[in-house]
Amino acid sequence: MKPNAIQLLSNLAFSASILFIPNLAQDLGATDVQIGLIWAVYGLAVFASSYLFGRASDVYERKLFLRFGLGVSAFTFFLQVLVDPSFILPLWANPWFLAVARGLAGFSVGIFPSALTAYVYESGGPLGSFSSFGALGTAIGTFIAGLLAMYWGSFVLSSACLFLAFLISLTMPTVTSPHLRVPFFPKELMKRNWYVYLSYLMRHMGANCIWTIYPLYIVSLGGDKFWIGVIYSVNTITQFLVMRYLDRFENKTLVTSGLTLSAITFIAYTFTQNFYQLIPVQVLLACSWSCMYIGSLLYLMKHNVEKATCAGMLDSVINLSAVFGALIGGVVAQFFGFKATMYAAAILATLGFGLFKMGVRKH
């Protein structure tokens, strides 16, 4: 249960911290393009960190990076309170310092997730159930952040949860794992799994086109900060319920189902006329992401011995997609409107489906 608790607490921290970043950036005077850049800085930092420390977790002791990452994250997430103009000492209250704070937070949170995932797999725990606690944490985090409806309060909550997760990590038993010799640039591993990573990149790049401006889109449909939290929570609560039952399905089927449902979901967003209509679309979104994520993770864990490296690279791909998706989403939203980003996302998810099917046929 300790890995599940860490997964829940860390994802609670991530979601509570990130929920209102577009709104905070807008309050600080950022344009849509700058909001995209702030989102991209965070994604780029997690991308680099996940790649570096995923490999390191296969080469060295996993628990070392788990504890170090949680401890550093507790500190960097607290630093974000200094960007909030409503805080007692708003030392960094401008969009560029927000980008710096998000970059530091992003690099710290890329240190430990791959080590934690590999730890669970090697200890015999079901990845679907483990991942579902991440979704539950995200649901709780977004809901509490919506209730708090204040930026610095969300950052303090995030820091406290990460510190508690750090304390739990100190009590975890050691699981014996091989110390592998993984090259810094594992081209053979990438060649083996290119279609998994590339299809994931396309799908999640499309998703991040939307997430960059999604809180603003909810507001444009009549929602407030409370409803932003509720709507995000619908997605993650559904993920928690769905992920627990996906380990039994074939991994390739899960990935293709996730890609297909993603394209349908992104198109469905364009038909919403008020924020209440977003709720059923969030349920569909949760099913698409659950299938895509668990299917990809199971495939990589089953077919590769470099488990932490594979998990770290998957996290890197997720966050690389956040970089490109945020930039695309910010530009498209500013010049063509919110709904144009939904169409762009659907096209990218469809491309991902084609790439995955091509890779499966070749392998």
C-alpha positions in Angstrom: 0.0 0.0 0.0 2.9 2.4 0.5 3.6 2.8 -3.3 -0.1 3.4 -3.8 -0.1 6.1 -1.1 2.9 7.8 -2.7 1.3 7.6 -6.1 -1.9 9.2 -4.7 -0.2 11.9 -2.7 2.2 12.9 -5.5 -0.5 13.1 -8.2 -2.7 15.0 -5.8 0.2 17.5 -5.5 0.8 17.7 -9.3 -2.9 18.3 -10.1 -3.6 20.8 -7.3 -0.5 22.8 -8.4 -1.2 22.8 -12.1 -5.0 23.3 -12.2 -5.0 27.1 -12.2 -1.7 27.9 -13.9 -3.4 29.3 -17.0 -5.6 31.5 -14.8 -2.7 32.6 -12.7 -0.7 33.4 -15.8 -3.6 35.4 -17.2 -3.9 37.3 -14.0 -0.2 38.2 -14.2 -0.8 39.6 -17.7 0.3 36.7 -19.9 -0.9 36.3 -23.4 -2.2 33.0 -24.8 1.2 32.5 -26.4 3.0 33.1 -23.1 0.6 30.7 -21.4 1.6 28.1 -23.9 5.3 28.9 -23.2 4.8 28.6 -19.4 3.1 25.2 -20.0 5.9 24.2 -22.3 8.7 25.1 -19.9 7.2 22.7 -17.3 6.8 19.9 -19.9 10.4 20.4 -21.2 11.8 20.2 -17.6 9.9 17.0 -16.8 10.9 15.5 -20.2 14.6 16.0 -19.5 14.4 14.9 -15.9 12.3 11.8 -16.6 14.8 10.7 -19.3 17.9 11.2 -17.1 16.6 9.7 -13.9 14.6 6.9 -15.6 17.9 5.5 -16.9 19.7 6.3 -13.7 17.1 4.2 -11.8 18.0 1.1 -13.8 21.7 1.7 -13.3 21.7 2.6 -9.6 19.4 2.1 -6.6 15.7 2.9 -7.3 14.9 4.0 -3.8 17.6 6.6 -3.9 15.9 8.5 -6.7 12.5 8.0 -5.2 13.4 9.6 -1.9 15.6 12.4 -3.5 12.9 13.3 -6.0 10.1 13.5 -3.4 12.2 15.6 -1.1 13.3 18.1 -3.7 9.8 18.3 -5.2 8.4 19.3 -1.8 10.7 22.3 -1.7 10.3 23.4 -5.4 6.5 23.2 -5.3 6.5 25.5 -2.2 8.6 28.1 -4.1 5.6 28.6 -6.4 3.8 30.6 -3.7 6.2 33.5 -4.3 4.6 34.0 -7.8 1.1 34.5 -6.5 0.3 38.3 -6.2 -2.1 37.6 -3.4 0.6 35.9 -1.2 2.2 37.8 1.7 5.5 38.1 -0.2 4.9 37.9 -3.9 8.5 38.2 -5.0 8.1 36.8 -8.5 4.7 38.1 -9.5 5.2 38.2 -13.3 4.7 35.6 -16.1 8.5 35.0 -16.7 9.1 34.1 -13.0 6.1 31.8 -13.2 7.8 30.0 -16.0 11.0 29.7 -14.0 9.1 28.4 -10.9 7.2 25.8 -13.1 10.5 24.7 -14.7 12.0 24.0 -11.3 8.9 22.1 -10.2 8.9 20.2 -13.4 12.5 19.0 -13.2 12.0 17.8 -9.6 8.9 15.8 -10.4 10.6 13.9 -13.2 13.1 12.3 -10.8 11.0 9.7 -9.1 8.0 8.4 -11.0 9.8 5.9 -13.2 11.7 4.4 -10.2 8.3 4.1 -8.4 6.7 2.3 -11.4 9.5 -0.1 -11.8 9.5 -0.8 -8.1 5.8 -1.7 -8.2 6.2 -4.0 -11.3 9.2 -5.8 -9.8 7.4 -6.3 -6.5 4.5 -8.0 -8.3 1.9 -5.3 -7.9 -0.8 -4.7 -10.6 0.1 -1.6 -12.7 -3.5 -0.9 -13.4 -4.5 -0.7 -9.7 -1.3 1.3 -8.9 -2.0 3.8 -11.7 -5.6 4.2 -10.6 -4.4 5.7 -7.3 -2.6 8.3 -9.4 -5.9 9.1 -11.0 -7.6 9.2 -7.6 -5.0 11.6 -6.3 -5.5 13.8 -9.3 -9.2 13.8 -8.7 -8.8 14.8 -5.1 -6.2 17.4 -5.9 -8.3 19.1 -8.6 -11.4 19.1 -6.4 -9.6 20.5 -3.3 -7.9 23.1 -5.5 -11.3 24.1 -6.8 -12.7 24.4 -3.3 -9.7 26.5 -2.1 -9.9 28.7 -5.2 -6.7 30.4 -4.4 -3.3 29.9 -6.0 -0.9 29.9 -3.1 -3.2 27.6 -1.1 -2.9 25.0 -3.9 0.9 25.3 -3.9 1.1 24.9 -0.1 -1.2 21.8 -0.3 1.0 20.3 -3.1 4.2 20.8 -1.1 2.7 19.3 2.1 1.6 16.2 0.1 5.0 15.7 -1.5 6.7 16.0 1.9 4.3 13.4 3.4 5.1 11.1 0.4 8.8 11.6 1.1 8.3 10.5 4.7 6.4 7.3 3.6 9.2 6.5 1.1 11.7 6.3 4.0 9.8 3.3 5.4 9.6 1.3 2.2 11.3 -2.1 2.0 14.0 -2.8 -0.6 13.0 -4.9 -3.6 15.9 -6.6 -5.4 16.3 -5.4 -8.9 19.1 -5.9 -11.5 21.6 -3.0 -12.0 21.7 -2.7 -15.8 24.2 -1.1 -18.0 22.0 1.2 -20.0 23.6 3.5 -22.6 22.9 7.2 -22.2 21.2 7.2 -25.5 19.5 3.8 -25.7 18.9 3.7 -29.5 18.1 0.0 -29.6 15.4 0.4 -27.0 13.9 3.3 -29.0 14.1 1.3 -32.2 12.3 -1.6 -30.5 9.5 0.6 -29.2 9.3 3.6 -31.6 5.7 3.1 -32.5 4.5 3.0 -28.9 6.4 6.2 -28.1 5.5 8.0 -31.3 1.8 7.2 -31.2 1.8 8.4 -27.6 3.6 11.6 -28.6 0.9 12.4 -31.2 -2.1 11.6 -28.9 -0.8 13.5 -25.9 0.5 16.4 -28.0 -3.1 16.8 -29.2 -4.4 16.6 -25.6 -2.0 19.3 -24.5 -3.2 21.6 -27.3 -6.5 21.5 -25.3 -5.1 21.5 -21.7 -3.2 24.6 -22.3 -6.4 26.6 -22.6 -8.9 24.2 -21.1 -9.6 26.1 -17.8 -10.1 29.3 -19.9 -12.5 27.4 -22.2 -14.5 26.2 -19.2 -14.8 29.8 -18.0 -15.9 30.9 -21.5 -18.7 28.4 -21.2 -19.9 29.9 -17.9 -17.9 27.8 -15.4 -16.0 29.3 -12.4 -13.0 28.0 -10.5 -15.1 25.6 -8.4 -16.5 24.0 -11.6 -13.1 23.8 -13.2 -12.1 21.6 -10.2 -15.3 19.5 -10.5 -15.0 19.0 -14.3 -11.4 17.9 -14.0 -12.3 15.6 -11.1 -14.9 13.8 -13.2 -12.1 12.8 -15.6 -9.8 11.5 -12.9 -12.4 9.8 -10.8 -13.5 7.9 -13.9 -9.9 7.0 -14.5 -9.6 5.6 -11.0 -12.6 3.3 -11.6 -11.6 2.2 -15.1 -7.9 1.6 -14.6 -8.4 -1.0 -11.9 -9.8 -3.4 -14.4 -7.6 -3.0 -17.4 -4.7 -5.3 -16.5 -6.8 -8.2 -17.8 -6.9 -6.9 -21.4 -4.4 -7.3 -24.2 -2.1 -4.3 -24.3 -2.2 -3.7 -28.0 -6.0 -3.6 -27.9 -5.9 -1.1 -25.1 -3.6 1.2 -27.0 -5.7 1.2 -30.2 -8.9 1.7 -28.2 -7.3 4.6 -26.4 -6.3 6.3 -29.6 -9.7 5.8 -31.2 -11.6 7.2 -28.2 -9.2 10.1 -27.9 -10.0 11.3 -31.4 -13.7 11.0 -30.8 -13.4 12.8 -27.4 -11.5 15.8 -28.9 -14.1 16.3 -31.6 -16.9 16.0 -29.0 -15.5 19.0 -27.1 -16.4 21.2 -30.1 -20.1 20.5 -29.7 -20.4 21.7 -26.1 -22.6 24.8 -25.5 -22.2 25.2 -21.8 -19.9 23.8 -19.1 -22.4 21.2 -17.9 -22.1 19.4 -21.3 -18.4 18.9 -20.7 -19.1 16.4 -17.9 -20.0 13.4 -20.2 -17.1 14.2 -22.5 -14.8 14.0 -19.4 -16.0 10.5 -18.8 -15.2 9.5 -22.4 -11.8 11.3 -22.0 -11.0 9.2 -18.9 -11.7 5.9 -20.7 -9.5 7.0 -23.7 -6.6 8.0 -21.5 -6.9 4.9 -19.2 -6.7 2.5 -22.1 -3.8 4.4 -23.8 -1.7 4.8 -20.6 -2.2 1.3 -19.1 -1.9 -0.4 -22.5 1.4 1.4 -23.3 2.8 0.8 -19.8 2.0 -2.9 -19.9 3.5 -3.3 -23.3 6.8 -1.7 -22.4 7.1 -3.5 -19.1 6.4 -6.9 -20.7 8.7 -6.5 -23.7 11.7 -4.8 -22.1 14.2 -5.6 -19.3 15.1 -1.8 -18.9 11.9 -1.2 -17.1 12.7 2.1 -15.3 14.3 3.4 -18.5 11.2 2.5 -20.5 8.9 4.1 -17.9 11.1 7.2 -17.7 11.1 7.5 -21.5 7.3 7.2 -21.6 7.1 10.0 -19.0 9.6 12.0 -21.2 7.3 11.5 -24.2 4.3 12.6 -22.2 6.1 15.8 -21.3 7.7 16.4 -24.6 4.2 16.3 -26.0 3.3 18.9 -23.4 6.0 21.2 -24.8 4.9 21.0 -28.4 1.2 20.7 -27.6 1.3 23.7 -25.4 3.0 25.8 -28.0 0.6 24.7 -30.7 -2.4 25.1 -28.4 -1.4 28.6 -27.4 -0.8 29.8 -30.9 -4.0 28.2 -32.4 -6.1 29.5 -29.5 -4.9 33.1 -29.9 -5.3 33.3 -33.7 -8.1 30.8 -34.5 -10.0 30.3 -31.2 -10.6 27.6 -28.7 -12.5 25.1 -30.9 -9.8 25.1 -33.5 -7.5 23.5 -30.9 -10.0 20.7 -30.4 -9.9 19.9 -34.2 -6.1 20.0 -34.2 -6.0 17.6 -31.2 -8.3 15.1 -33.0 -6.1 15.2 -36.1 -3.0 14.4 -34.0 -4.7 11.5 -32.2 -5.7 10.1 -35.6 -2.1 10.3 -36.8 -1.1 8.5 -33.6 -3.5 5.7 -34.4 -2.1 5.2 -37.9 1.5 5.2 -36.6 0.7 2.5 -33.9 -1.0 0.2 -36.4 1.9 0.6 -38.8 4.4 -0.3 -36.0 2.3 -3.4 -34.9 2.3 -4.7 -38.5 6.1 -4.4 -38.7 6.7 -6.1 -35.4 
